[in-house]
Amino acid sequence: MTATSGQSSAGTLQTVDRALSILLSFTGARTDWGVMELARELDLDKSTAQRLLATLAKRGFLHADPTTRRYHLGPALWRIASTWERRGGMAQLVEPFLAWLAVESRRTAVFAVADGAYVRCVAAVDGGAGPMRNHPLVGELYPAHAGATAKAYFATLDAATRQALMYTIPLAKFSDLTSDDATAIEAQMIEVAERGWAYSEGEYDKNTRAVAAPVFMLGRPVGSVSIGEHKRENLGDIRDHVAATLRTAERIGALLSSRAVPPADDDARRPETGTS
C-alpha cells in the first residue's frame, strides 16, 4: 500500500494508528497536551495534530479545556474501562497464563493488582491439589506488610512511596508469624527487591505458604503473580516453582505492555531459593 491510501505497509490504518498513539501518550506523568507539544512529540504537522485532537474530543475520548486549550483524557475512556472491568476483562486476559502456572506448580495461581495499601486479587486458578482456601479469592485484599503476594509488589516501590502507602493503615497481626515491626518489614522489603521474588509462610493466613513475583507494565510495577498452597499439602518445596512464577509474571507484564509475549516453556535460569 502507498502512503496516499492511508494504510501503512504493515496493514494498519495510519489515521487510526495516529489517533491511538495520541491516547497512549497520556500517562500518570503527562496528563495534558497542547497542540504544538503533541505535534512535536509524535512528529506530526500542526494541522494533522489539531484535526486528530478535535475528532477525539468530539467523540469524548479527550476533553479540551476551554480556557487553556489543552487536552485531557475524556469520559468515553472511563465508560469503556468501566465496561471492561465489570465484565472481568483483566481476568479473561490473564487466566490462560495463570492456568499454565497452576498446572506447572499444582498450586493455586493468583494475579493481584495494586490497590492503595493493599494488592487486590483479580484472577485466580486452582491447581491440581485443589483450592488453597475454602472461599473465593477474587476480590480479596492482601495488606502490604503480610504475605508474599503483597510484598512482591510493594518491595519494587521506592522506600518513600512504600512507606507512605503502608503506614496509612495499622500493621495488623493476622497470625503469630505476622510482623508489625516497621524496621523488620522494611528489611524484608529490601531483601525481596534484591532477590526479585518473595516467599512467605503463615504471615497473612497461618495455614498457607506462597511464592510471588512482581509484574511490570512498561517498566512500572502494577501487581504480582503468586502461587499458594495449604500447609496440609505435601507437594514438595513451593520454592521449586520460583522460575515458573517469574516466567508467568514476565509474560503477563509483556501482555499488559503490548509487547510480544514470550513462550511459557522458554528455559529460564532457576533462581537460588531461600527463606524470607
Residue pairs with C-beta under 8 A, 6 or more apart in sequence:
1 7
1 8
1 9
1 11
3 14
6 13
6 14
6 15
7 13
7 14
8 14
8 17
15 52
18 42
18 44
18 48
18 52
19 52
19 55
19 56
21 42
22 33
22 38
22 42
22 52
22 53
22 56
22 62
23 56
23 61
23 62
23 73
23 77
25 33
25 38
25 41
25 42
26 32
26 33
26 72
26 73
31 72
31 73
32 65
32 68
32 70
32 71
32 72
33 41
33 53
33 70
33 71
34 69
34 70
34 71
35 46
35 49
35 50
35 53
35 69
36 46
36 49
38 44
38 49
38 53
38 71
39 45
39 46
39 48
39 49
42 49
44 52
53 62
53 64
53 71
54 64
56 62
56 71
56 74
57 63
57 64
57 71
57 74
59 76
60 74
60 75
60 76
60 79
61 73
61 74
61 76
61 77
62 71
62 72
62 73
62 74
63 71
63 72
63 73
63 74
63 75
64 70
64 71
65 71
65 72
84 90
90 111
90 113
90 122
90 123
91 122
91 123
91 138
93 255
93 256
94 111
94 122
94 123
94 252
94 255
95 123
95 125
97 111
97 225
97 248
97 251
97 252
97 255
97 264
98 109
98 110
98 111
98 123
98 124
98 125
98 225
98 248
99 109
99 125
100 248
100 264
101 109
101 125
101 225
101 227
101 241
101 244
101 245
101 248
102 108
102 109
102 125
102 126
102 127
102 128
102 227
103 127
103 128
104 241
104 244
104 264
105 127
105 227
105 238
105 241
105 244
105 245
106 127
106 128
106 129
106 235
107 127
107 129
107 132
107 227
107 228
107 229
107 235
107 238
107 241
108 124
108 125
108 126
108 127
108 131
108 132
108 137
108 227
108 228
108 229
109 124
109 125
109 127
109 225
109 226
109 227
109 248
110 121
110 123
110 124
110 137
110 149
110 225
110 226
110 227
110 228
111 121
111 122
111 123
111 124
111 215
111 223
111 224
111 225
111 252
112 119
112 120
112 121
112 122
112 142
112 149
112 150
112 153
112 223
112 224
112 226
113 119
113 120
113 122
113 222
113 223
114 120
114 153
114 221
114 222
114 223
115 141
116 165
116 168
117 143
117 144
117 165
117 166
117 168
117 169
118 141
118 142
118 143
118 144
118 150
119 141
119 142
119 144
119 149
119 150
119 153
119 154
119 223
119 224
120 139
120 140
120 141
120 142
121 137
121 138
121 139
121 140
121 141
121 142
121 149
122 138
123 138
124 136
124 137
124 138
126 132
127 227
127 229
129 229
129 230
129 233
129 235
132 208
132 228
132 229
132 230
133 205
133 208
133 230
142 149
142 150
142 204
143 150
143 169
143 172
143 204
144 150
144 151
144 154
144 162
144 165
144 166
145 151
145 166
145 171
145 178
145 179
145 180
145 185
146 172
146 174
146 178
146 179
146 200
146 203
146 204
147 200
147 203
147 204
147 205
147 210
148 197
148 198
148 199
148 200
148 203
148 210
148 211
148 212
148 224
148 226
148 276
149 198
149 204
149 210
149 212
149 224
149 226
149 228
150 204
150 224
151 188
151 189
151 192
151 198
151 200
151 212
152 192
152 197
152 198
152 212
152 213
152 214
152 224
152 225
152 226
153 214
153 215
153 221
153 222
153 223
153 224
154 162
154 165
154 166
154 189
155 162
155 188
155 189
155 190
155 192
155 193
155 198
155 214
156 193
156 214
156 216
156 221
157 165
157 221
159 186
159 189
162 189
163 186
166 185
167 182
171 179
171 180
171 182
171 185
172 178
172 180
173 180
174 203
174 204
174 205
174 206
175 202
175 203
175 204
175 205
175 206
176 202
176 206
177 201
177 202
177 203
177 206
178 203
178 204
179 185
179 188
179 203
188 276
191 276
192 198
192 276
195 271
195 274
196 213
196 214
196 246
196 271
197 211
197 212
197 213
197 214
197 242
197 245
197 246
197 271
198 210
198 211
198 212
198 213
198 224
198 276
199 209
199 210
199 211
199 212
199 238
199 239
199 273
199 274
199 275
199 276
200 209
200 210
200 276
201 208
201 209
201 210
201 231
202 208
202 209
202 231
207 230
207 231
207 232
208 228
208 229
208 230
208 231
209 228
209 229
209 231
209 238
210 226
210 227
210 228
210 229
210 238
211 226
211 227
211 228
211 238
211 239
211 241
211 242
211 245
212 224
212 225
212 226
212 227
212 245
213 224
213 225
213 226
213 242
213 245
213 246
213 248
213 249
214 221
214 223
214 224
214 249
215 221
215 222
215 223
215 224
215 225
215 249
215 252
215 253
215 256
216 222
216 253
216 257
217 253
217 256
217 257
218 257
222 256
224 249
225 245
225 248
225 249
225 252
226 245
227 238
227 241
227 244
227 245
228 238
229 235
229 238
237 273
239 273
239 274
240 273
242 270
242 271
242 273
243 268
243 269
243 270
243 271
246 268
246 271
247 262
247 264
247 266
247 268
248 264
250 262
251 261
251 262
251 264
254 260
254 261
254 262
255 261
